Amino acid sequence: MKNKIFKYIFVLASMATTLTACHDGGLFRDTPNDKLSDETIWKSPQLLDEYVLSWYRNCDSGFYTYVTTIMAGLGTEYEPWYGDQLTVGKSSWYQGDYGDILKSSQQRITKRGLKVWTTAYNEIASINRLLEHEGAIADGPQKTRLLGEAHFFRAFYYFKLLRMFGGPLLIDHTWNPLKDNVKFPRASYEQTVKFITEEAELAFHLLEKVNTPDNIGRPTQGAALMLKAKAFQWAAGVKFQNAEKEYLGFPDNRTDAMLDAAYAEYLRIQDLNVYNLIQIKGSAKDQVVQEYRDIFLTKNSEESIFEIQHDNTGNFSNANGHKLDRDAAAPYFGGTIAAFNPTQNHVDEYRMANGKRINEGGSDYDKNNPYEGRDYRFYANVLYDGAMWNSHEMDIHYTTVNGEQVKGVDLTIYGSSTTAAVTKTGYYMAKFLKESQSINTDDTYASSQNCILWRYAELLLDMAEIEFLRGRTGDALDKVNQIRRRVKMPELQSLTWDDIMNERRVELAFEKSTYWDILRYGKAETVMTGTTNPLFGVKIVYNASGNKTITNPVVNGRNTVVRYFRERQYFYPIAWDDVRYHGIDQNPEWVEM
């Protein structure tokens, strides 16, 4: 979408919301249109484009985060912080929303669920309102596009609700409980998947195959089909089969049917002939590393299917910029947050350049030089001790001097702030980051990279996953090797499920899908709990003799006090006001706070 539109996104999104019937804590209310009448809105091309901006702004936060220790439940975290590939260095965050949700606080989870639920229904109400006034909008390309966007985002918001809460309230029209004596039941999982995929199909027929330059960033036919495929593939998850309650899953096992339905949509995306892997031209390690990094710095590329559009100026004060580079930066560059620390758990997932696992015979892995000869994506994604970044050699080790361990510059807090942080793990993130980005304390401007939600590499991995599960191992192997060839890694000669999962974790490292995969596979209780999967880092100490010792300490949660995921968290608590008003079931094991 045009950058000049996003320049005003916060202001205009707020305007759009005030023109709708809103859902607030379970209660719908009418907001008076005392400045602009309905007729003015529906007949003004400019106001119509402004009206839809909140749909975009609230569908996903992208790289924008807000971690709060005082405004409970209102924060916005980066989802992979809750997985096992990343952790955060700022200790005060563990006393806020992030830390409380990480350790399964019912109070914070309830408040976070209310925020997501309320936001989704605010936007659904706005979408319903526009669709009901379709006849008042002048015929033409803008109307067709707006209707396509409406159906796409209605599907998108219901997909968000499905993933977090199970079957929601399917509301496809505006209503006011003060005037309309209507109560909505919870929809079944089957009904919700059907609604989402039918809405996405409607969007497909209204949206463009490829957007014109002034509409870059809006959903396309490919995005609509990807949403359909993702809904089907999500619904194939193990937690949603043979469910006791119809709103928590299917009454029987629909895995194969859902996977086949998802696969059919992936084929339709390929048939559009729009998306491709961005090919890397260089073959030397440094060339591959740089070109691979550039994939995530290129906005709306041929590989991108749908991404969150962040403002080109990086303005996060009154536009849609963000502070990713600042929040991820090492102290040498003035970083004080250290919010994106790759874990040793993740570093160990990168195989050797010869394709072998690090613990596999013939792998050439040297535990004293663990960063030599690894998959090129490791060097692109992770900053380790001795790596080069912006003409600086990363100094993430200790040196023994007179019997004391002296911290390297990238382990030494920048400035005098007592709350400043450094990496907890011995690593910093490189993926997504601009090497030349200025790191400062400007209250307005920071970073502008778009956050890619879905890209063609993920589509190939999704297809490979389905093909393997459906017994088409050769086809799955071909998909995986397409991705490996792109980064100049040796092709696999055979394929196991672990191979697919490893390739997915490496190729999609730190992307938002990695968090939802953990839930989709039904592994969250294990992966996101400290007793079963503590997060490890690395500590490198250079001794006076010139030798070094490398250890891997636990850095985040060997117990359930720091990291804990309860089974009930697969289905967050829905708004209690709606439970009472509509007389519906709450999700299992949640009690009102």
HELIX and SHEET records of a PDB file:
HELIX    1   1 ASN A    3  PHE A    6  1                                   4    
HELIX    2   2 ILE A    9  THR A   18  1                                  10    
HELIX    3   3 ASP A   38  TRP A   42  1                                   5    
HELIX    4   4 PRO A   45  TYR A   51  1                                   7    
HELIX    5   5 LEU A   53  CYS A   59  1                                   7    
HELIX    6   6 GLU A   79  TYR A   82  5                                   4    
HELIX    7   7 SER A   91  GLN A   95  5                                   5    
HELIX    8   8 ASP A   97  LEU A  102  1                                   6    
HELIX    9   9 GLN A  106  GLU A  132  1                                  27    
HELIX   10  10 GLU A  134  ALA A  136  5                                   3    
HELIX   11  11 PRO A  141  PHE A  165  1                                  25    
HELIX   12  12 TYR A  189  LEU A  206  1                                  18    
HELIX   13  13 PRO A  213  ASN A  215  5                                   3    
HELIX   14  14 GLN A  221  ALA A  235  1                                  15    
HELIX   15  15 VAL A  238  PHE A  240  5                                   3    
HELIX   16  16 THR A  255  ASP A  271  1                                  17    
HELIX   17  17 LYS A  285  ILE A  295  1                                  11    
HELIX   18  18 LEU A  324  ALA A  328  1                                   5    
HELIX   19  19 PRO A  331  PHE A  333  5                                   3    
HELIX   20  20 GLN A  344  VAL A  347  1                                   4    
HELIX   21  21 TYR A  376  ASN A  381  1                                   6    
HELIX   22  22 VAL A  409  LEU A  411  5                                   3    
HELIX   23  23 TYR A  456  LEU A  469  1                                  14    
HELIX   24  24 THR A  473  ARG A  486  1                                  14    
HELIX   25  25 TRP A  497  GLU A  507  1                                  11    
HELIX   26  26 SER A  513  ARG A  520  1                                   8    
HELIX   27  27 ALA A  524  VAL A  527  1                                   4    
HELIX   28  28 GLU A  567  TYR A  570  5                                   4    
HELIX   29  29 TRP A  576  HIS A  582  1                                   7    
SHEET    1   A 2 CYS A  22  ASP A  24  0                                        
SHEET    2   A 2 LEU A  27  ARG A  29 -1                                        
SHEET    1   B 2 LEU A  86  THR A  87  0                                        
SHEET    2   B 2 ASN A 341  PRO A 342 -1                                        
SHEET    1   C 2 SER A 304  ILE A 308  0                                        
SHEET    2   C 2 CYS A 451  ARG A 455 -1                                        
SHEET    1   D 2 VAL A 382  LEU A 383  0                                        
SHEET    2   D 2 TYR A 428  MET A 429 -1                                        
SHEET    1   E 2 MET A 388  TRP A 389  0                                        
SHEET    2   E 2 HIS A 392  GLU A 393 -1                                        
SHEET    1   F 4 GLU A 404  LYS A 407  0                                        
SHEET    2   F 4 TYR A 398  VAL A 401 -1                                        
SHEET    3   F 4 LYS A 539  TYR A 542  1                                        
SHEET    4   F 4 LYS A 548  THR A 551 -1                                        
SHEET    1   G 2 LEU A 535  PHE A 536  0                                        
SHEET    2   G 2 VAL A 554  ASN A 556 -1                                        
END                                                                             
